[in-house]
Amino acid sequence: MSRRAAVKAPKAPKSINQAAKIMALAKIESESRYAPLDQRQRFIKNAVAMLGLLLAAFLLYIVGFSQVFHMVNQQEQRNAFREQLAQGIAPTGEVDYNNVMLTQGAPVAVIQIPSIHLDEVVAEGTDSGTLTLGPGHRRDTVMPGQAGTSVLMGRAWAYGGPFNRLQSLEPGTKINVITGQGKSTYVALGVRYQGDYTLPTIGSGEGRLMLLTSRGAPFMPSGVLRLDAKLVTTPKPVGPVLSNIFTLPKQEREMGFDLRYAWALAFALQFLIIVVLLAVWTSTKIKPAQLYLVFAPLTLFALALVMDQIVKVLPNLL
């Protein structure tokens, strides 16, 4: 090897090294300057994703699980009411056969509208929780089939949406009701909305049925829909009615909110948070398959509890 080849390459000028250092420092400073912004963006994305998951879970509960719960509740109500009819102790007023005021959710009647395939057991009470069982009878009115005006309220979408198709009923449509006093038949008069005409006061010995539900887009109510029907069979004797429009709680009126379930919602949310935190803590100690096996059912159960309480806090005719 020649002496010239063995000579080392000349060193880079100091100015070039200094420029490289300045560029590196500038890059570090730029990264540190935008790091908080990147963290905020990630936080916002995660928050939006979580909100989207909760909304999807809520819709899944409303569309799917609440319908299943409604079918189960209706079967239990039907079995109980059928047994009361067989024993001759089905209520004919606001009190039971022991002269004790009916509890919320007690089965009192069956409403049937063949033209829309409606066959539902009616429960006593019209608050949000009671209407998860099916249509409800407003306490301050007479029982269906009796002389006077009887008011039934039902959900339009959630928990089976039993009154979802009321607006499609034509005048003259037959509506049957079965109570402890037997079967009665009504004929639909028409649908009314807020601000529409009011019907004349019924005469002595006449009977009328008013069915109430919400109107508007799915799960976005914009008002109340009323279907009026005239009793065409012989009116039954009026049973005891202890409540009146002044004593009827606000949560049992149309589009009423029941804030009593807010406490239950708070506890359900706490339970969901505990389950999630426990799952995160356990994820470092067990295998993923075991984690899903243990916490997937718990999380679904907690979500169902939360969604159930949310629906009960929302307007009762939803």
Buried (B, 14 or more C-beta within 10 A) or exposed (E): EEEEEEEEEEEEEEEEEEEEEEEEEEEEEEEEEEEEEEEEEEEEEEEEEEEEEBEEBBEEBBEEBBBEBBEEBBEEBBEBBBEBBEEEEBBBBBBBEEEEBBEBBBBBBBBBBEEBEBBBBBBBBBBBBBBBBBBBBBBBBBBBBBBBBBBBBBBBBBBBBBBBBBEEBEEEBBBBBBBBBEEBBBBBBBBBEEEEEEBEEBEEEEBBBBBBBBBBEBBEBEBBBBBBBBBEBEBBEBBEBEBEEEEBBEBBBBBBBBEBBEEBBEEBBEBBEEBBEEBEEEEEEEEEEEBEEBBEEBBEEBBBBBBBBBBBBBBBBB
